[in-house]
Amino acid sequence: MTVKQFADKFGLWQCVEKAVNENSDSSVASFLQKIARIPVRHSRATRSLGVYVSKAHEPICIRLQFAQEPETLKQTFLHEVAHACDHLSRKRPQNSYRRAHGPAWKKWAKALGIAPRSTGESEAVRNLHQQRLKLIAVCQTCGAEFHRARRLSRNRTYVHNQCGGQLKTL
């Protein structure tokens, strides 16, 4: 799926076109084509709702966690499109994309009709993260249990910060 297909599915393409028409210094048609062709992929991440991925001056994709509520998914999509617009509208491609939530991104976010915030929340994604947590270690001194999404390396030893006991990895 591409940005254009996703935006059409959720009725957001007119919003993207309007923002580009208002804020783009370059050729609007070519800028819209670049945005429209960016792939939208599924993300398995449970700590972020979405991410815009680029390499040098080329967009790679937008990754979205589709487990979000529909309204949050739309806001996250527009947030990531604002990153893409900000990135592609930069004058000098050799400059790295450092200020991800700087003034230029905020301008694009406002033009797309979203609040210029760097983070969002989703109860559905939070619940998904909780479901993925596994018991990964137990303190041998006090019995405290530790849960994480990823396991700990078995080639290392770990110490419980609070009691000083050694952790037994599972």
PAZAPA-4460 file (N, C-alpha, C; in steps of 0.05 Angstrom, whole numbers, plus 32768, in hexadecimal, padded with zeros to 4 digits):
% residues 170
    n_x    n_y    n_z   ca_x   ca_y   ca_z    c_x    c_y    c_z   seq   type   mol
   8011   7FE9   8000   8000   8000   8000   8012   8019   8000     1      M     A
   8009   802E   7FF2   8018   8047   7FF1   800A   805C   8001     2      T     A
   8017   8073   8005   800B   8089   8014   7FF0   8091   8006     3      V     A
   7FF0   8093   7FEC   7FD8   809B   7FDD   7FC2   8087   7FE2     4      K     A
   7FC7   806D   7FE0   7FB3   8059   7FE4   7FA8   805A   8001     5      Q     A
   7FBA   805D   8014   7FB2   805E   8030   7FA1   8077   8035     6      F     A
   7FAA   808E   802B   7F9C   80A7   802E   7F80   80A6   8021     7      A     A
   7F7E   809A   800A   7F64   8097   7FFD   7F52   8086   800D     8      D     A
   7F5C   8070   8018   7F4C   805D   8027   7F3F   806B   8040     9      K     A
   7F4E   807E   804C   7F44   808B   8064   7F3B   80A8   805F    10      F     A
   7F39   80AF   8045   7F2F   80CA   803E   7F41   80E0   8047    11      G     A
   7F5C   80DC   8045   7F6F   80F0   804E   7F7F   80FD   8037    12      L     A
   7F7B   80F4   801E   7F8C   80FE   8008   7F87   811C   8003    13      W     A
   7F6F   8125   8005   7F69   8141   8001   7F78   8152   8016    14      Q     A
   7F7A   8148   802E   7F88   8156   8043   7FA6   8159   803C    15      C     A
   7FB2   8143   8031   7FCE   8143   8029   7FD2   8157   8012    16      V     A
   7FC0   8156   7FFE   7FC2   8168   7FE7   7FC1   8185   7FF0    17      E     A
   7FAE   818B   8001   7FAB   81A6   800B   7FC4   81B0   8019    18      K     A
   7FD0   819F   802A   7FE8   81A7   8039   7FFF   81AB   8026    19      A     A
   8002   819A   8012   8018   819D   7FFF   8014   81B7   7FEE    20      V     A
   7FFC   81BC   7FE6   7FF6   81D5   7FD7   7FFD   81EE   7FE7    21      N     A
   7FF8   81ED   8001   7FFD   8204   8012   801B   8208   8019    22      E     A
   802A   81F2   801B   8044   81F3   8027   805C   81EC   8014    23      N     A
   8056   81E1   7FFD   806C   81D8   7FEC   8077   81EF   7FDB    24      S     A
   8091   81F2   7FDB   809E   8206   7FCA   80A4   81FB   7FAE    25      D     A
   80A6   81E1   7FAC   80AD   81D4   7F93   8093   81CE   7F83    26      S     A
   8097   81C0   7F6D   8080   81B8   7F5C   806D   81A6   7F6D    27      S     A
   8054   81AF   7F6F   8041   81A1   7F80   803B   8185   7F75    28      V     A
   8038   8182   7F5B   8032   8168   7F4F   8048   8154   7F55    29      A     A
   8061   815C   7F51   8077   814A   7F55   807B   8143   7F73    30      S     A
   8076   8157   7F84   8078   8152   7FA1   8062   813F   7FAA    31      F     A
   804A   8142   7FA0   8034   8130   7FA6   803A   8113   7F9C    32      L     A
   8046   8111   7F85   804D   80F7   7F7B   8061   80E9   7F8D    33      Q     A
   8075   80F8   7F96   8089   80EC   7FA8   807C   80E2   7FC2    34      K     A
   806A   80F2   7FCD   805C   80EB   7FE6   804A   80D3   7FE0    35      I     A
   803B   80D3   7FCA   8028   80BE   7FC4   8035   80A3   7FC1    36      A     A
   804E   80A2   7FB7   805B   8088   7FB1   8068   807C   7FCA    37      R     A
   806A   808A   7FE0   8077   807E   7FF8   8067   8066   8001    38      I     A
   8074   804F   8005   8066   8038   800F   805D   803B   802C    39      P     A
   8046   8030   8033   803D   802F   804F   803E   8011   8056    40      V     A
   804D   800B   806C   8050   7FEF   8074   8047   7FEC   8091    41      R     A
   8042   7FD3   8098   803A   7FCB   80B3   8052   7FCA   80C5    42      H     A
   804F   7FD6   80DD   8064   7FD4   80F1   805C   7FC1   8107    43      S     A
   806F   7FB2   8111   8069   7FA0   8128   8070   7FAE   8142    44      R     A
   807A   7FC6   8141   8082   7FD4   8159   806A   7FDA   816B    45      A     A
   806F   7FD8   8185   8059   7FDF   8198   8060   7FF6   81AA    46      T     A
   8077   8003   81A5   807F   801A   81B4   807C   8034   81A4    47      R     A
   8077   8032   818A   8072   8049   8179   805B   8043   8167    48      S     A
   804C   8058   8160   8034   8054   8150   803B   8055   8132    49      L     A
   8051   8062   812B   8059   8064   810F   8074   8070   810D    50      G     A
   8080   806D   80F5   809B   8078   80F0   809E   807E   80D2    51      V     A
   80AA   8094   80CC   80B2   809B   80B0   80CF   8092   80AD    52      Y     A
   80D5   8082   8099   80EF   8078   8094   80FA   8084   807A    53      V     A
   8113   808F   807C   811F   809A   8064   813D   8093   8065    54      S     A
   8149   8095   804E   8166   8091   804B   8170   80A6   8039    55      K     A
   8182   80B7   8044   818C   80CF   8035   8174   80E0   802F    56      A     A
   8170   80E7   8016   8159   80F8   800F   8142   80E8   8003    57      H     A
   8143   80CE   8006   812E   80BD   7FFA   811C   80B1   800F    58      E     A
   8102   80B3   800D   80F0   80A6   801F   80F0   8088   801A    59      P     A
   80F0   8078   802F   80F0   805B   802D   80D3   8051   8031    60      I     A
   80C7   8059   8048   80AB   8050   804D   80A1   805F   8066    61      C     A
   8087   805B   806A   807A   8063   8083   8071   8049   8090    62      I     A
   8079   8044   80A8   8070   802B   80B7   805B   8034   80CB    63      R     A
   8045   8025   80CB   802F   802B   80DE   8027   8012   80ED    64      L     A
   8021   8015   8106   8016   8000   8117   7FF8   8000   8112    65      Q     A
   7FEE   7FED   8102   7FD2   7FEC   80FB   7FBF   7FE4   8111    66      F     A
   7FC9   7FDC   8128   7FB8   7FD4   813E   7FAB   7FEC   814D    67      A     A
   7FB3   8004   8145   7FA8   801C   8151   7F8A   8020   814B    68      Q     A
   7F7D   8030   815B   7F62   8038   8156   7F61   8048   813B    69      E     A
   7F4C   8046   812C   7F4B   8053   8111   7F52   8071   8112    70      P     A
   7F47   8080   8125   7F4D   809D   8125   7F6A   80A2   812C    71      E     A
   7F75   8093   813E   7F92   8096   8145   7FA3   808E   812D    72      T     A
   7F9B   8079   811E   7FAA   8071   8107   7FAB   8087   80F2    73      L     A
   7F95   8095   80EE   7F94   80AC   80DB   7FA7   80C2   80E4    74      K     A
   7FA6   80C8   80FE   7FB8   80DD   8109   7FD5   80D5   8106    75      Q     A
   7FDB   80BC   810C   7FF7   80B2   8109   8000   80B3   80EC    76      T     A
   7FEF   80AB   80DA   7FF5   80AC   80BE   7FFC   80C9   80B5    77      F     A
   7FEB   80DC   80BD   7FF0   80F8   80B6   800A   8102   80C3    78      L     A
   800F   80F9   80DB   8028   8101   80E9   8040   80F8   80D9    79      H     A
   8040   80DF   80CF   8056   80D5   80BF   8057   80E1   80A4    80      E     A
   8041   80E8   8098   8041   80F7   807E   804D   8112   8082    81      V     A
   8048   811F   8099   8055   8139   809F   8073   8136   80A0    82      A     A
   807D   8120   80AB   809A   811B   80AA   80A4   8118   808D    83      H     A
   8095   8109   807D   809D   8105   8061   809D   8120   8052    84      A     A
   8089   8130   8056   8087   814A   8049   809E   815C   8052    85      C     A
   80A3   815D   806C   80B9   816D   8077   80D4   8164   806B    86      D     A
   80D8   814A   806A   80F1   813F   8060   80F5   8145   8042    87      H     A
   80E0   8141   8032   80E2   8145   8016   80E2   8162   800D    88      L     A
   80D9   8174   801F   80D9   8190   8018   80F3   819F   801F    89      S     A
   8105   8191   802C   811F   819D   8033   812E   81A5   801A    90      R     A
   813B   81BC   801B   8149   81C7   8003   8162   81B7   7FFD    91      K     A
   8172   81B1   8011   818C   81A4   800C   818A   8187   8014    92      R     A
   818A   8175   8001   8187   8158   8007   819F   814D   8017    93      P     A
   81B6   815A   8016   81CD   8150   8024   81CA   8153   8042    94      Q     A
   81B9   8166   804B   81B4   8169   8067   81A5   8151   8072    95      N     A
   81AE   8148   8089   81A0   8131   8095   8187   813C   80A2    96      S     A
   8174   8129   80A6   815A   8130   80B1   815C   812E   80CF    97      Y     A
   8163   8143   80DD   8169   8142   80F9   8151   814B   810B    98      R     A
   8146   8162   8105   8131   816D   8117   8116   8162   810E    99      R     A
   8111   8149   8116   80F9   813B   810D   80DF   8149   8115   100      A     A
   80DE   8156   812C   80C6   8164   8135   80CB   8182   8138   101      H     A
   80DC   818D   8126   80E3   81A9   8127   80CD   81BB   811B   102      G     A
   80D4   81D5   8117   80C0   81E8   810D   80B5   81E1   80F1   103      P     A
   80C6   81D7   80DF   80BD   81D0   80C4   80A9   81B9   80C6   104      A     A
   80AE   81A5   80D6   809B   818E   80D9   8081   8198   80E5   105      W     A
   8083   81AA   80F9   806A   81B4   8106   8059   81C3   80F2   106      K     A
   8066   81D2   80DF   8057   81E0   80CA   8047   81CC   80B9   107      K     A
   8054   81B6   80B2   8047   81A1   80A2   8031   8194   80B2   108      W     A
   8036   818E   80CB   8021   8181   80DC   8008   8192   80DD   109      A     A
   800C   81AC   80E2   7FF5   81BF   80E4   7FE6   81C0   80C9   110      K     A
   7FF5   81C0   80B3   7FE9   81C1   8098   7FD9   81A7   8093   111      A     A
   7FE1   8191   809E   7FD2   8178   809B   7FBB   8175   80AF   112      L     A
   7FB9   8188   80C0   7FA2   8189   80D3   7FA6   8178   80EC   113      G     A
   7FBE   8173   80F4   7FC3   8163   810C   7FD3   8174   8120   114      I     A
   7FD1   816D   8139   7FDF   817B   814E   7FFD   8174   814B   115      A     A
   800E   8189   814D   802B   8184   8149   8038   8178   8162   116      P     A
   8031   815F   8168   803C   8151   8180   804F   813B   8176   117      R     A
   8062   8134   8186   8075   8120   817E   806D   8103   8185   118      S     A
   805A   8101   8197   8051   80E6   819F   8033   80E4   81A0   119      T     A
   8029   80CC   819D   800C   80C6   819F   8008   80AE   81B0   120      G     A
   7FF0   80A8   81B7   7FE9   8091   81C8   7FD3   8081   81BC   121      E     A
   7FD4   8067   81C0   7FC0   8055   81B7   7FBC   803F   81CB   122      S     A
   7FA4   803D   81D6   7F9E   8028   81E9   7FA1   800C   81DD   123      E     A
   7F99   8009   81C4   7F9C   7FEF   81B6   7FB9   7FE7   81B4   124      A     A
   7FCB   7FF9   81AD   7FE7   7FF3   81AA   7FF4   7FED   81C5   125      V     A
   7FEB   7FFD   81D9   7FF5   7FF8   81F4   7FED   7FDC   81FE   126      R     A
   7FD4   7FD3   81F8   7FCB   7FB8   81FF   7FDB   7FA3   81F0   127      N     A
   7FE0   7FA8   81D7   7FF0   7F95   81C6   800C   7F92   81D2   128      L     A
   8018   7FA8   81DB   8032   7FA7   81E8   8031   7F96   8201   129      H     A
   801D   7F9A   8211   801A   7F8B   822A   8017   7F6D   8224   130      Q     A
   8009   7F66   820F   8005   7F4A   8208   8020   7F3D   81FF   131      Q     A
   8032   7F4D   81F4   804B   7F42   81EA   8060   7F3F   81FF   132      R     A
   805C   7F4B   8217   8070   7F49   822C   8072   7F2C   8236   133      L     A
   808B   7F24   823A   8091   7F08   8244   80A0   7F0A   825E   134      K     A
   809D   7EF6   826F   80AD   7EF4   8287   80C9   7EED   827D   135      L     A
   80DD   7EFE   8283   80F8   7EF9   8278   810D   7EF3   828D   136      I     A
   8107   7EFB   82A7   811A   7EF7   82BC   810D   7EF8   82D7   137      A     A
   8119   7EEA   82EA   8110   7EEA   8306   8128   7EEE   8318   138      V     A
   8125   7F00   832C   813B   7F05   833F   813D   7EED   8351   139      C     A
   8155   7EE2   8354   8159   7ECB   8365   8159   7ED2   8383   140      Q     A
   815B   7EEB   838A   815B   7EF4   83A6   813F   7EFB   83AF   141      T     A
   8132   7F0D   83A2   8118   7F16   83AB   8100   7F0C   839C   142      C     A
   8105   7EFE   8385   80EF   7EF2   8375   80E1   7F06   8362   143      G     A
   80EB   7F1E   835F   80DE   7F32   834D   80DE   7F27   8331   144      A     A
   80C8   7F2C   8322   80C6   7F22   8307   80CA   7F3A   82F4   145      E     A
   80D6   7F35   82DD   80DB   7F49   82C9   80CF   7F40   82AE   146      F     A
   80C0   7F53   82A3   80B2   7F4D   8289   80BC   7F60   8274   147      H     A
   80C1   7F56   825C   80C9   7F66   8245   80BE   7F59   822C   148      R     A
   80BE   7F69   8216   80B6   7F5E   81FC   80CC   7F4D   81F0   149      A     A
   80E5   7F53   81F6   80FB   7F43   81EC   8109   7F36   8203   150      R     A
   8115   7F1F   81FD   8124   7F10   8211   813F   7F1D   8216   151      R     A
   814B   7F17   822D   8166   7F20   8234   817A   7F0C   8229   152      L     A
   8192   7F15   8224   81A7   7F03   821A   81AD   7EEF   8231   153      S     A
   81B0   7ED6   822A   81B7   7EC2   823E   81D5   7EC1   8243   154      R     A
   81E5   7ECF   8233   8202   7ECE   8237   820C   7EE3   824A   155      N     A
   81FA   7EF1   8258   8202   7F06   826B   81F4   7F00   8286   156      R     A
   81FF   7F0D   829A   81F1   7F0B   82B4   81E5   7F27   82BA   157      T     A
   81CF   7F26   82C8   81C0   7F3F   82CE   81BC   7F40   82ED   158      Y     A
   81BC   7F59   82F7   81B8   7F5D   8314   819F   7F6E   8318   159      V     A
   818F   7F67   832C   8178   7F76   8334   8181   7F90   8342   160      H     A
   817A   7FA7   8336   8183   7FC1   8341   817A   7FC6   835E   161      N     A
   8163   7FBC   8366   8158   7FC3   8380   8163   7FB1   8396   162      Q     A
   8167   7F98   8391   8171   7F86   83A7   818D   7F7C   83A3   163      C     A
   8198   7F7F   838B   81B3   7F75   8385   81B4   7F57   837E   164      G     A
   819D   7F4A   837D   819D   7F2D   8377   81A1   7F28   835A   165      G     A
   81AB   7F10   8354   81B0   7F09   8337   8195   7F01   832B   166      Q     A
   8192   7F09   8311   817A   7F02   8302   817E   7EE8   82F3   167      L     A
   816A   7ED7   82F5   816B   7EBE   82E5   815A   7EC3   82CC   168      K     A
   8168   7EC2   82B5   8159   7EC6   829C   814A   7EAD   8294   169      T     A
   8133   7EB1   8288   8122   7E9A   8281   8121   7E96   8263   170      L     A
***
